[in-house]
Amino acid sequence: MSDARTHHVVVEVDRDRFHSKLRKIEAWLSEWEIDAEVGSVLGSSGLLRVRFSDERAAYAFRRCFAGRSVPADDIAAAQSADAADEALYERLAREYPD
């Protein structure tokens, strides 16, 4: 996850309209020239996470797309888990080379 984009918003999207909603979100971000990225797309669960560098942009996005903020503690926990997973994969790669 990008440390520069510390404001995360999750939007629940109906599975049947997931791709059209994703296109609308991407168009909105582009139109307003907002520094953001789609961090994860979970189409089967209908969740979309968007990461912002600016808190005001995240707020505007939440208001426009009925999203909810991801608490900073949840973001930190996910980043720690990612780092631990990476360390494990690196260790396994060293222990079991091709």
HELIX and SHEET records of a PDB file:
HELIX    1   1 ARG A   15  ARG A   17  5                                   3    
HELIX    2   2 PHE A   18  GLU A   31  1                                  14    
HELIX    3   3 GLU A   55  PHE A   65  1                                  11    
HELIX    4   4 ALA A   72  GLU A   95  1                                  24    
SHEET    1   A 4 ALA A  36  LEU A  42  0                                        
SHEET    2   A 4 LEU A  47  PHE A  52 -1                                        
SHEET    3   A 4 HIS A   7  GLU A  12 -1                                        
SHEET    4   A 4 ARG A  68  SER A  69 -1                                        
END                                                                             
